Amino acid sequence: MNARSGAAVSRLPRAAPAPAFGPARFDGTPAAARAAAERAVRPAPFLRLPPPADEAHPPLRPLPAAFFASRRFIVHVDIDAFFASVEVLLNPALRGQPVVVGGLPHERGVASTCSYEARRYGVHSGMALRTAFKLCPQAVFVRGNYRLYQSFSERFFRILRQATPDVEETSIDEAYLDLTRCCHLYPSFSRTARDLQARIEGATGLKVSVGVGPTKVLAKLATGRAKPAGYFEIPPGGEEEFLRGLPIDSLPGIGPKTQVLLRMLAVRTIGDLWGLPRGSLHSIFGLGGDDIYLHSRGVDIRPIVTATVPKSVSRETTFLEDLWEERLLLAHLAYLCDRLTLALRQNRCYAHVIEVKARTSDFRTEVRRRLLLTPCREMGDVFRIAEELFLPLLRGTRLALRLVGVKASDLVRGKTLPLFERVSDKGERLGAALDEVRDKYGFGSVLTVREKMLDEIYPSDPDRGFILKTASLTR
Ligand SMILES: [Mg+2]
């Protein structure tokens, strides 16, 4: 409203205050007419729309101080060129050479990791092997051994979990740690993060990059700055300066398509993003736009998600031909229990419910389950329960069986110990020792006498154990 019309309004007689609800009173004066018109378009108070997003979150720097007042200490850890580094570690002749893991140059497929020496030639993970070979023909191409990398990864996460229970596994070689809850244990978070880095490098022989910040997105961006084999911590209050000059593609969630659109808006750095209102980002990129808006300011409310417990784990197999012999059926059951308990240990969980399944030759499926007060995951315990459930089931049927299976459900992370019984960790230690031997020599290297009966039926492989009919079991 300009000054002239304002002056004109002030000369009008004052209209009686309009009632909150009900029909507008109209007494013929222009002011009353205007009030009535206003009331007609004004929504009722409870229908009033919230202020536009940009008013609630003005695109202003600096970063919202209140957000960082309750500062968290997030550490992002990433093994550098993981698969390639393991290959170099085990074959020192490869040191200093470009190494590409994923397959041989003439094979179909893509590079899963490449060493920093190979990256200098423009080779990157996800690139077709043929292309990688064209760019860097002198590179050493390795097919790779996932099981081997897995065992390095397990060692890596074991060390991380010694520092805090708040560990989020984001991939085989990458994790977020939240040290905030452990503030009473560590007088200096920075020292702890650096010690952790040294411990991982000492125990695995692999180089890791560590980034530290108050949120997940900032910690991850800090790791980007630290690579390779470095440490970078964003100092409190230094977030704005750190973010300003970073290229937009370093921000998670900004892929090639988003980049093209942002370039058209003359946005090249994270600092440039700060000039775009949230509403505009939302209208272009949808919910992803809101993330870009917040992440570009270092704001990230995602919590650390510690590994989720699976709902259940099961192992079952169909026989090559229907079986009726108790001895052989129990041998199958024992082998499946062995596989099952291995999976439970790998998932670091215990089962409250053990279930046995059998399918007779006429395709009827019978299931028996037992609820356990003390959850378990030891091979001996699980097999004993499975056997107790299975035998009555088998003796009750007069038919041969075509399938048996065992399932663990109601899984929990920790084990409640009984109050009035003697507690022994013999089974736990046995399981751990078994895993260690099998890690080294393969699953088939240690089998019980009962399991060995399956030799009569199936071919075996020291690495994978018996090759059962159900393919997923031999993985
Ligand atoms: Mg990595």
Boltz pocket constraint, residues with backbone or C-beta under 6 A from the ligand:
constraints:
  - pocket:
      binder: B
      contacts: [[A, 78], [A, 79], [A, 80], [A, 81], [A, 82], [A, 173], [A, 174]]
      max_distance: 6.0
